[in-house]
Amino acid sequence: MNFSEDLSSSEITLILNENIESVEIIPSEVDDEKIVLIHSKLDSLFSIDSPEPKTSRSRLDLIETRNKLVEWLEKNRLQVKLDKESEESDEHLIINILDSVYIHPPYDIKNCISNNEIVLNRVRNLMSNRM
């Protein structure tokens, strides 16, 4: 992504995921204020959330949400296991359907990831039907 000098416009080049080998941010002679503005523009551009401001949730609230989801999925006969990406990160919920569906915090439908669209849609439908 290339921004104009005054950050009023930008040029975007999209590269498909399978063609990406590495990502590098190239430093430039930009002051801190512009860097903050660039990060803000990038966040808003690539955000999958609605334009509403994000609200942070407490760790306890996330754990409660995760546990309710695990209970619901197990009630619907899905094998669920918890996995940690690293010691510093929060726990991520892995739905063990051929190890193909991953649900990340905050554990809602928008945070489901899978390469198998059929399984992903079924899990999302199941999640949307929970009480």
Long-range contacts (C-beta under 8 A, 24 or more apart in sequence): 1-42, 3-38, 3-41, 7-34, 7-37, 7-38, 7-41, 10-41, 48-110, 49-110, 57-106, 59-90, 62-90, 62-105, 62-106, 62-107, 65-106, 65-107, 66-91, 66-93, 66-105, 66-107, 68-130, 69-93, 69-103, 69-107, 69-127, 69-130, 72-126, 72-127, 72-130, 72-131, 73-126, 76-126, 78-123, 78-126, 95-123, 97-123
